[in-house]
Amino acid sequence: MARFAANLTYLFTELPMLQRFTAAKQAGFSGVEILYPYDIAANSLTQAARAAGVEFVLMNSPPPNWAGGPRGFAAEPGNMARFRSDFDRALRFARVLGVHHLHVMCGKASGEEARRTFVQNLKWASAHDPRISLTIEPMNSTDMPGYFLDSFDLAAEILEEVSAPNLGLQFDVYQAQMIHGDAFAIWQRMADHVRHVQIADWPSRHEPSRGDIDFPELLHTIRSSGYRGWIGAEYTPRTSTEAGLNWLRSA
């Protein structure tokens, strides 16, 4: 059976953050994600998750200014010291939360030097704490212009070059569709690399129900491939979160 995690950065925003854990559990989620949880004490978040009975599945590194701040430094040449300092802070947070996966964001960069920097930083990070699962996620250039990791093919090359057992692919269905035009085909090519899945409709990035992706078929494809990890709901609800959860009930 699939395990679904609510991304609390996007879902249940009608409530204060610490109340969203219980709302997610009551709605049928057994896990949660928060992109950047750093503004709330880690112990408070841990207590909220335990009280609700949900697992903390995913968070992002580094801790940026979410309101327009940079989206990582892992591929930025000359920014290695900042990457490592911020990664350590994120790692401390992740350990307290007991998070399953820590998503390493690469930031805006291009060229061979950026690639070498990204690979070097990922090798360092994966060896820095071999116990934690790290992920990388391609981002489309429309929503995030200039982001270094802009294709799933590049992500596969990076993963093979780093070759760390605790580093894998974060497969976002919306991103796969935006970048390559066929999330099904990308899944078939990348399934062996996938550590975590996120879903949202396309092209609207709303609930996975009304757009151009056949989600029942996609979820069947994902399960049939042998994937047994978490599936994160990372989308912006059209209205309220509760009003758009028919997809979860049917799944």
KEKE-3310 file (N, C-alpha, C; in steps of 0.2 Angstrom, whole numbers, plus 5000, padded with zeros to 4 digits):
npx = (5004:5002:5011:5007:5012:5009:5013:5016:5020:5012:4999:4985:4986:4977:4978:4988:5005:5009:4997:4994:4999:4990:4979:4983:4984:4971:4965:4970:4983:4999:5011:5022:5029:5039:5045:5055:5058:5064:5060:5053:5055:5064:5061:5048:5042:5044:5037:5024:5022:5024:5013:5002:5004:5011:5024:5040:5044:5051:5063:5070:5087:5098:5094:5085:5081:5064:5055:5058:5072:5088:5089:5097:5115:5123:5129:5135:5150:5163:5156:5157:5160:5150:5139:5143:5142:5129:5123:5127:5119:5106:5107:5108:5095:5087:5091:5086:5072:5070:5070:5066:5071:5083:5083:5094:5097:5103:5104:5107:5116:5128:5137:5153:5161:5152:5145:5156:5157:5145:5145:5156:5152:5141:5147:5154:5144:5136:5145:5148:5138:5133:5122:5110:5097:5099:5093:5091:5083:5077:5073:5061:5065:5056:5048:5059:5070:5087:5091:5103:5101:5092:5086:5081:5089:5102:5102:5103:5115:5123:5120:5126:5139:5143:5139:5135:5128:5118:5112:5100:5086:5074:5059:5048:5032:5026:5037:5044:5035:5034:5047:5051:5039:5033:5029:5027:5036:5048:5048:5049:5062:5069:5066:5074:5083:5075:5072:5062:5045:5035:5019:5008:4996:4996:4995:4994:4998:4990:4978:4980:4971:4963:4970:4981:4987:4986:4982:4978:4983:4996:5000:4998:5008:5019:5018:5019:5032:5039:5042:5042:5042:5039:5025:5024:5012:5013:5007:4997:4982:4966:4955:4950:4961:4955:4944:4949:4953:4949:4956:4965:4957:4952:4964)
npy = (4994:5011:5025:5040:5057:5073:5089:5101:5114:5118:5113:5113:5126:5134:5133:5136:5132:5121:5115:5109:5096:5087:5089:5084:5070:5067:5069:5058:5056:5049:5053:5068:5083:5097:5111:5121:5121:5129:5140:5137:5130:5115:5105:5108:5105:5091:5086:5090:5082:5069:5069:5069:5058:5055:5053:5061:5066:5073:5086:5102:5107:5120:5130:5143:5160:5160:5168:5173:5171:5163:5147:5136:5131:5122:5119:5131:5138:5143:5145:5135:5134:5141:5132:5120:5125:5128:5116:5108:5115:5112:5098:5096:5100:5090:5078:5080:5080:5068:5065:5057:5060:5071:5085:5091:5106:5114:5127:5142:5140:5136:5127:5118:5119:5122:5110:5101:5107:5104:5090:5087:5093:5085:5073:5076:5079:5067:5058:5064:5062:5046:5040:5047:5049:5057:5068:5073:5085:5088:5104:5113:5125:5135:5138:5140:5148:5146:5137:5125:5110:5105:5094:5077:5068:5074:5073:5059:5057:5064:5057:5045:5048:5053:5042:5037:5027:5033:5043:5049:5050:5063:5062:5072:5073:5083:5091:5082:5081:5095:5097:5087:5082:5070:5061:5048:5041:5046:5041:5027:5027:5031:5025:5016:5025:5032:5039:5046:5052:5064:5072:5081:5090:5093:5106:5114:5113:5110:5100:5082:5078:5084:5088:5085:5073:5055:5050:5039:5029:5032:5030:5017:5012:5016:5009:4996:4995:4992:5002:5007:5017:5034:5045:5061:5074:5088:5102:5116:5119:5121:5127:5125:5114:5102:5101:5097:5084:5072:5064:5057:5050:5040:5035)
npz = (5000:4996:5004:5009:5010:5017:5011:5021:5019:5009:5010:5020:5024:5030:5043:5058:5058:5067:5070:5058:5057:5064:5057:5044:5047:5051:5039:5032:5029:5032:5034:5034:5025:5025:5018:5022:5037:5047:5054:5065:5081:5082:5091:5094:5082:5081:5092:5088:5077:5083:5092:5083:5077:5065:5052:5049:5034:5024:5021:5016:5011:5008:5023:5018:5015:5013:5007:4993:4993:4989:4981:4987:4986:4982:4969:4966:4961:4971:4982:4992:5006:5012:5008:5015:5028:5030:5026:5037:5047:5043:5044:5057:5061:5054:5060:5073:5070:5065:5051:5036:5023:5016:5006:4995:4988:4973:4968:4958:4943:4930:4918:4917:4928:4938:4938:4942:4955:4961:4961:4969:4981:4984:4986:4997:5006:5007:5012:5024:5033:5033:5037:5034:5022:5007:4994:4977:4966:4950:4943:4934:4921:4918:4930:4939:4934:4928:4937:4942:4941:4929:4922:4921:4915:4917:4931:4933:4928:4937:4949:4946:4945:4958:4965:4978:4992:5000:4993:4982:4969:4969:4964:4956:4950:4943:4939:4931:4920:4916:4912:4903:4897:4898:4910:4913:4905:4909:4922:4920:4915:4926:4937:4945:4952:4961:4976:4983:4980:4973:4970:4959:4950:4932:4920:4931:4944:4954:4964:4961:4950:4939:4928:4915:4917:4920:4935:4943:4934:4934:4947:4948:4940:4946:4958:4953:4948:4959:4968:4985:4993:5000:4995:4992:4993:4985:4982:4977:4984:4975:4981:4997:5007:5012:5003:4991:4992:4987:4978:4986:4995:4985:4981)
capx = (5000:5006:5011:5006:5014:5006:5018:5013:5021:5007:4993:4982:4988:4971:4979:4995:5009:5009:4991:4993:5001:4984:4974:4985:4983:4964:4963:4972:4990:5003:5018:5022:5035:5040:5051:5059:5055:5069:5058:5050:5060:5064:5058:5041:5039:5044:5032:5018:5022:5022:5006:4998:5005:5014:5031:5042:5047:5056:5064:5075:5093:5100:5089:5086:5075:5059:5052:5062:5079:5091:5087:5103:5122:5127:5132:5138:5157:5165:5151:5157:5160:5143:5136:5144:5140:5122:5121:5127:5113:5101:5108:5106:5088:5085:5092:5081:5065:5070:5067:5068:5075:5085:5083:5100:5096:5109:5105:5107:5123:5129:5144:5157:5163:5146:5144:5161:5156:5139:5147:5161:5148:5137:5151:5156:5138:5134:5150:5148:5133:5131:5115:5104:5096:5099:5090:5092:5077:5077:5068:5060:5067:5050:5047:5065:5075:5094:5093:5107:5099:5086:5084:5082:5095:5108:5102:5105:5122:5126:5120:5131:5146:5144:5139:5134:5122:5113:5110:5095:5083:5068:5055:5042:5029:5025:5043:5045:5030:5036:5054:5052:5033:5030:5031:5027:5042:5053:5048:5052:5069:5073:5064:5080:5086:5071:5071:5056:5041:5030:5014:5004:4993:5000:5000:4992:5001:4985:4977:4981:4964:4959:4974:4983:4991:4981:4985:4977:4987:5003:5001:4998:5014:5024:5018:5021:5039:5042:5043:5038:5043:5033:5023:5022:5007:5016:5003:4993:4975:4962:4951:4953:4964:4950:4939:4952:4956:4945:4961:4968:4952:4952:4970)
capy = (5000:5017:5029:5047:5062:5080:5094:5106:5121:5120:5110:5115:5133:5138:5133:5137:5126:5116:5112:5106:5089:5083:5090:5079:5064:5066:5068:5052:5056:5046:5057:5075:5086:5104:5113:5124:5121:5132:5146:5134:5125:5108:5101:5109:5101:5084:5085:5090:5076:5063:5069:5068:5051:5055:5053:5067:5062:5076:5094:5105:5110:5124:5135:5150:5165:5157:5173:5176:5169:5158:5140:5132:5134:5116:5119:5137:5138:5148:5145:5128:5135:5142:5126:5116:5127:5128:5109:5106:5117:5108:5091:5096:5100:5084:5073:5081:5079:5061:5066:5052:5062:5078:5087:5095:5111:5116:5134:5144:5140:5133:5125:5112:5121:5121:5102:5099:5109:5100:5083:5088:5095:5079:5068:5078:5078:5060:5055:5068:5058:5041:5037:5051:5049:5063:5068:5079:5085:5092:5109:5116:5132:5140:5140:5141:5150:5146:5132:5120:5103:5106:5089:5071:5065:5076:5071:5052:5057:5066:5052:5039:5051:5053:5035:5036:5023:5037:5048:5046:5055:5065:5062:5076:5071:5090:5093:5078:5083:5101:5097:5082:5081:5063:5059:5040:5039:5047:5036:5021:5027:5034:5022:5013:5030:5036:5038:5049:5054:5070:5072:5087:5090:5097:5111:5119:5111:5109:5093:5077:5075:5087:5090:5080:5066:5050:5049:5032:5025:5033:5027:5010:5011:5017:5003:4990:4995:4990:5007:5006:5023:5039:5049:5067:5078:5095:5106:5122:5118:5126:5131:5123:5108:5097:5101:5094:5077:5066:5059:5053:5045:5035:5031)
capz = (5000:4996:5010:5007:5015:5016:5011:5025:5016:5004:5012:5027:5026:5034:5050:5060:5056:5072:5069:5052:5058:5066:5051:5039:5050:5051:5032:5029:5027:5038:5034:5032:5022:5026:5013:5026:5044:5051:5058:5071:5085:5080:5096:5094:5076:5083:5097:5085:5073:5087:5095:5078:5074:5058:5052:5046:5028:5019:5021:5011:5013:5015:5026:5015:5015:5008:5003:4987:4994:4985:4982:4987:4984:4981:4963:4965:4962:4976:4988:4995:5013:5014:5007:5020:5034:5029:5027:5044:5051:5041:5046:5064:5061:5052:5065:5079:5067:5063:5044:5031:5017:5016:4999:4994:4983:4970:4966:4951:4941:4924:4915:4919:4935:4942:4939:4947:4962:4963:4962:4975:4987:4986:4989:5004:5011:5008:5017:5031:5038:5029:5039:5032:5015:5003:4987:4972:4962:4944:4943:4927:4920:4918:4937:4942:4929:4930:4942:4938:4939:4925:4918:4924:4913:4921:4938:4933:4927:4944:4954:4945:4946:4965:4967:4986:4993:5003:4988:4977:4965:4971:4957:4956:4943:4939:4936:4925:4915:4914:4909:4898:4893:4898:4917:4913:4901:4914:4928:4918:4914:4932:4943:4949:4955:4965:4983:4985:4975:4974:4965:4958:4943:4927:4921:4936:4950:4960:4966:4956:4948:4934:4923:4909:4919:4923:4941:4945:4930:4936:4954:4947:4937:4952:4963:4949:4947:4965:4973:4991:4997:5002:4990:4995:4990:4985:4977:4979:4983:4971:4986:5004:5006:5012:4997:4986:4994:4984:4975:4992:4997:4980:4981)
cpx = (5004:5006:5011:5008:5011:5012:5014:5015:5015:5000:4991:4984:4983:4973:4986:4999:5009:5002:4990:4995:4994:4979:4976:4983:4975:4962:4965:4979:4994:5010:5017:5029:5034:5046:5056:5056:5059:5066:5054:5055:5059:5060:5050:5038:5039:5039:5025:5017:5020:5015:5001:4998:5007:5021:5034:5047:5053:5057:5069:5081:5096:5094:5089:5081:5070:5056:5057:5070:5082:5089:5093:5109:5126:5131:5135:5146:5159:5161:5152:5157:5153:5139:5137:5142:5132:5119:5122:5121:5107:5101:5106:5099:5085:5086:5087:5074:5065:5068:5070:5073:5077:5087:5089:5098:5102:5110:5106:5115:5123:5136:5147:5159:5158:5145:5149:5160:5150:5141:5152:5157:5144:5141:5153:5150:5136:5139:5150:5143:5130:5124:5109:5103:5095:5096:5092:5086:5078:5071:5067:5062:5062:5049:5053:5070:5082:5096:5097:5105:5092:5084:5085:5088:5102:5108:5104:5113:5126:5126:5125:5138:5147:5144:5140:5128:5117:5111:5106:5091:5076:5063:5048:5039:5028:5031:5045:5041:5032:5043:5054:5045:5030:5032:5031:5034:5048:5054:5051:5059:5073:5071:5069:5083:5082:5071:5065:5052:5036:5025:5011:5002:4997:4995:4999:4995:4996:4984:4978:4975:4962:4963:4975:4986:4986:4984:4984:4982:4994:5005:5002:5005:5020:5024:5021:5028:5043:5044:5039:5040:5037:5031:5020:5017:5010:5012:4999:4986:4971:4958:4954:4956:4959:4945:4942:4955:4953:4951:4964:4964:4952:4958:4971)
cpy = (5006:5021:5036:5052:5069:5085:5100:5113:5123:5118:5112:5122:5137:5138:5135:5131:5120:5112:5108:5098:5085:5083:5085:5072:5062:5065:5062:5051:5052:5049:5064:5077:5093:5106:5116:5125:5125:5137:5144:5130:5118:5103:5102:5105:5094:5082:5085:5084:5069:5063:5068:5061:5050:5055:5059:5064:5066:5084:5096:5107:5114:5128:5142:5155:5163:5162:5176:5175:5164:5151:5136:5135:5128:5116:5126:5137:5144:5149:5139:5129:5137:5136:5121:5118:5127:5121:5106:5108:5113:5101:5091:5096:5093:5078:5074:5079:5071:5060:5060:5054:5069:5080:5092:5100:5113:5123:5135:5144:5136:5131:5119:5113:5120:5113:5099:5101:5105:5093:5083:5089:5089:5074:5069:5076:5071:5056:5058:5065:5052:5038:5041:5050:5056:5062:5074:5079:5090:5097:5112:5123:5137:5143:5142:5143:5149:5141:5126:5114:5104:5100:5082:5067:5067:5074:5063:5052:5059:5061:5046:5042:5051:5046:5034:5032:5027:5043:5046:5052:5056:5066:5065:5075:5078:5092:5089:5080:5090:5101:5093:5080:5074:5060:5051:5038:5040:5043:5029:5021:5028:5030:5019:5018:5033:5034:5041:5052:5060:5070:5079:5087:5094:5100:5116:5119:5112:5102:5088:5074:5078:5088:5084:5074:5062:5048:5042:5027:5026:5030:5020:5008:5012:5011:4997:4990:4993:4995:5006:5012:5028:5042:5055:5071:5085:5099:5111:5120:5123:5130:5129:5116:5102:5096:5097:5087:5071:5061:5055:5048:5039:5031:5026)
cpz = (5000:5002:5007:5012:5013:5016:5015:5023:5012:5006:5019:5029:5030:5041:5052:5059:5061:5072:5063:5052:5059:5060:5046:5041:5049:5044:5029:5027:5033:5038:5032:5029:5024:5022:5018:5033:5049:5056:5064:5075:5083:5085:5096:5088:5078:5087:5093:5080:5077:5090:5089:5075:5067:5058:5048:5040:5025:5022:5017:5014:5007:5017:5023:5017:5010:5004:4998:4988:4989:4986:4982:4984:4982:4974:4961:4966:4967:4982:4992:5003:5015:5013:5013:5027:5035:5030:5034:5048:5049:5043:5053:5065:5060:5057:5071:5076:5066:5055:5040:5026:5018:5009:4998:4987:4980:4969:4959:4949:4934:4922:4919:4926:4940:4943:4943:4954:4965:4965:4969:4981:4989:4988:4996:5009:5012:5012:5024:5036:5033:5031:5037:5024:5012:4996:4983:4968:4956:4945:4936:4926:4919:4925:4941:4937:4932:4935:4938:4936:4936:4921:4922:4922:4916:4928:4938:4932:4934:4949:4953:4946:4954:4968:4975:4987:4996:4999:4983:4974:4969:4965:4958:4949:4939:4936:4930:4919:4912:4910:4903:4894:4894:4905:4917:4910:4906:4920:4926:4917:4921:4938:4948:4954:4961:4972:4986:4979:4977:4969:4965:4951:4939:4922:4927:4942:4956:4961:4960:4954:4941:4928:4917:4911:4922:4929:4943:4941:4932:4942:4953:4944:4942:4956:4959:4948:4953:4970:4979:4996:4998:4995:4993:4990:4991:4980:4980:4978:4979:4976:4993:5002:5007:5006:4991:4987:4991:4981:4980:4994:4992:4980:4987)
residu = (MET:ALA:ARG:PHE:ALA:ALA:ASN:LEU:THR:TYR:LEU:PHE:THR:GLU:LEU:PRO:MET:LEU:GLN:ARG:PHE:THR:ALA:ALA:LYS:GLN:ALA:GLY:PHE:SER:GLY:VAL:GLU:ILE:LEU:TYR:PRO:TYR:ASP:ILE:ALA:ALA:ASN:SER:LEU:THR:GLN:ALA:ALA:ARG:ALA:ALA:GLY:VAL:GLU:PHE:VAL:LEU:MET:ASN:SER:PRO:PRO:PRO:ASN:TRP:ALA:GLY:GLY:PRO:ARG:GLY:PHE:ALA:ALA:GLU:PRO:GLY:ASN:MET:ALA:ARG:PHE:ARG:SER:ASP:PHE:ASP:ARG:ALA:LEU:ARG:PHE:ALA:ARG:VAL:LEU:GLY:VAL:HIS:HIS:LEU:HIS:VAL:MET:CYS:GLY:LYS:ALA:SER:GLY:GLU:GLU:ALA:ARG:ARG:THR:PHE:VAL:GLN:ASN:LEU:LYS:TRP:ALA:SER:ALA:HIS:ASP:PRO:ARG:ILE:SER:LEU:THR:ILE:GLU:PRO:MET:ASN:SER:THR:ASP:MET:PRO:GLY:TYR:PHE:LEU:ASP:SER:PHE:ASP:LEU:ALA:ALA:GLU:ILE:LEU:GLU:GLU:VAL:SER:ALA:PRO:ASN:LEU:GLY:LEU:GLN:PHE:ASP:VAL:TYR:GLN:ALA:GLN:MET:ILE:HIS:GLY:ASP:ALA:PHE:ALA:ILE:TRP:GLN:ARG:MET:ALA:ASP:HIS:VAL:ARG:HIS:VAL:GLN:ILE:ALA:ASP:TRP:PRO:SER:ARG:HIS:GLU:PRO:SER:ARG:GLY:ASP:ILE:ASP:PHE:PRO:GLU:LEU:LEU:HIS:THR:ILE:ARG:SER:SER:GLY:TYR:ARG:GLY:TRP:ILE:GLY:ALA:GLU:TYR:THR:PRO:ARG:THR:SER:THR:GLU:ALA:GLY:LEU:ASN:TRP:LEU:ARG:SER:ALA)
# end
